[in-house]
């Protein structure tokens, strides 16, 4: 079972994740990448913790790979 992307404690820079970009929230299309920065300050978020990937894309974590 994969950890939840809704808990900030599960997410660390350098791990591989699947995120949903803002423009893909309606379609639910995932983008895979490696976390560079964690942008959400709260412990958890119902739609996933917002992160910036190493390639500069920003989105909410849906899955930890």
Long-range contacts (C-beta under 8 A, 24 or more apart in sequence): 2-63, 2-64, 2-65, 3-64, 4-64, 5-48, 5-49, 5-60, 5-61, 5-62, 5-63, 5-64, 6-44, 6-45, 6-46, 6-47, 6-48, 6-49, 6-61, 7-43, 7-44, 7-49, 8-38, 8-40, 8-42, 8-43, 8-44, 8-45, 8-49, 9-43, 10-64, 11-35, 11-38, 11-49, 11-51, 11-61, 11-64, 13-37, 13-38, 15-64, 15-65, 16-64, 16-65, 17-51, 17-53, 17-61, 17-62, 17-63, 17-64, 17-65, 18-61, 18-62, 18-63, 18-65, 19-48, 19-51, 19-53, 19-57, 19-59, 19-60, 19-61, 19-62, 20-48, 20-59, 20-60, 20-62, 21-57, 21-58, 21-59, 22-58, 22-59, 24-59, 30-62, 30-63, 31-57, 31-59, 32-65, 33-57, 35-61
